[in-house]
């Protein structure tokens, strides 16, 4: 086999590798496309049966740059690719395009993959699948779970997809891994070689590739054997990650500066990931879904340094007040996993409220009068517990809209999934990046109609950094937003607080009367706002001490707002 002139022009000596086990219907067309572009091809028949073996043998044509390697016994995808890589390197090639033989990949993306390899010859270039509706749901969920494990094993999100079989290898780097390390030889191959090359410093670059699952496509995936091999692979890689932990942490790119305001923290997780977990819940139930969520939460716990510090600082304050030992990393993980549990319960509460367990109302008399008399009210909630569960129950009980004032920018994916479950949820969410006069008037009209408004009292809106009052909270002064009390004074409506906590197999919603009306005297406005903030902080602290793991503000709550630091 000879090397084409176009490959030697820039030092990139490129060939293609196509492993095949009984796939032959689309194989001829794939070889023709590659040959037309002047790319020599190694086809590896990995112990195919008849009639596939005969059809694959007919493709051997060295004059056209097509070389057939026949393996008498099936060695698995990894074994076949390894044999072809060694043959390609011996023939003088520097890079190899790996292409699956079943026709799933859109070869129109080949030019983009090759261009990326020319731009970064040292990188592993991989297709990033763009699926259509032909992908089986079970396979999509399985792929996403593997992605999560890879993020954990690399302590990085740089590998967006490790399972795509359409990629360009730098042969020298790939063969060093194959010769010096244990790499799976079957369906565990694609993922393991990519992770191990990443560990050795090879950049991973992704190029979008359309992927379809053709009708009648033959799958070589062995449900039990290959799932077991993949499980063993992830076990090897996980412990390999622990061994390499210092080096991997050094490779992580430090953020430009720590972010102390909650709205400046990047929303974590992906829409498809959240949808996949929700699909696991629908198929297998809550317990299986919680099990699937553990590696996801563990990954974010490892890489989210600021969130981890904030969690342990909060828990340390709680334990100091209780006279208990300082928290450790296990407590921090439990704290973040509790947050993930809360998110799942929110979806269940809206989609299948009967499955969320009982929601017991405590102090309901404070709310009952407003409900029965049809009066509107302002309900102050917090990021302690699950106010959404109470909101879902309250909306059904009141029979009127319960509107939430929310900073939706920071939870777009979360809210998108809520809307996919119950489209009407989003219509009762009001963006509160800033509340102007027009917004206040519109809210007042809602109150007059007997509707309820829900606002969080434990976060400072983005545009209201200077509107805070300090109040003692867990032994130290912390900034609390004045927004709820200013808004209540403008609306001239009753104010209640709600803390909905998960207790036992259900939830308990604590309604408490806060003020029949918020009064802000002109000459003592600051003092009055401080008094309301202190009252709210006192009630928040009381409930935090009861259920500390249900506090979900993973940032430095006691830090001064940015606008006041200048």
Secondary structure, DSSP 8 states (H G I E B T S, - for coil): ----HHHHTTS--EEEEEEESS--TTHHHHHHHHHHTT-EEEEEEES--TTHHHHHHTT-BGGGTEEEEEESS--HHHHHHHHHHHHHHHTT-SEEEE--TTS-B-GGGHHHHHHHHHH-TTSEEEEEEEE-TTS-HHHHHHHHHHHHHHHHHHTSS--S-S--S-EEEEHHHHHHHHHHS---SSTTHHHHHHHHHHHTT--EEEEEEEE---TT------HHHHHHHHHHHHHHHHHHHHHTHHHHHHHS---SS---SGGGS---S-HHHHHHHHHHHHHH-HHHHHHHHHHHHHHHHHH-HHHHHHHHHHHHHHHHHHT-----HHHHHHHHHHHHHHHHHHHHHHH-GGGS--EEEESTHHHHHHHHTT--EEEEE-SBS-HHHHHHHHHHHH-S-EEEEE-GGGGHHHHHHHHHH-GGGGGGEEE-S---HHHHHHHHHHHHTT-EEEEESSS--GGGTT-EEEEEETTEEEEEESHHHHHHHHHT-EEEEEEEEEETTEEEEEEEEEESS----STTHHHHHHHHHHHHHHHHHHHHHH-GGGB---S-TTS--HHHH-
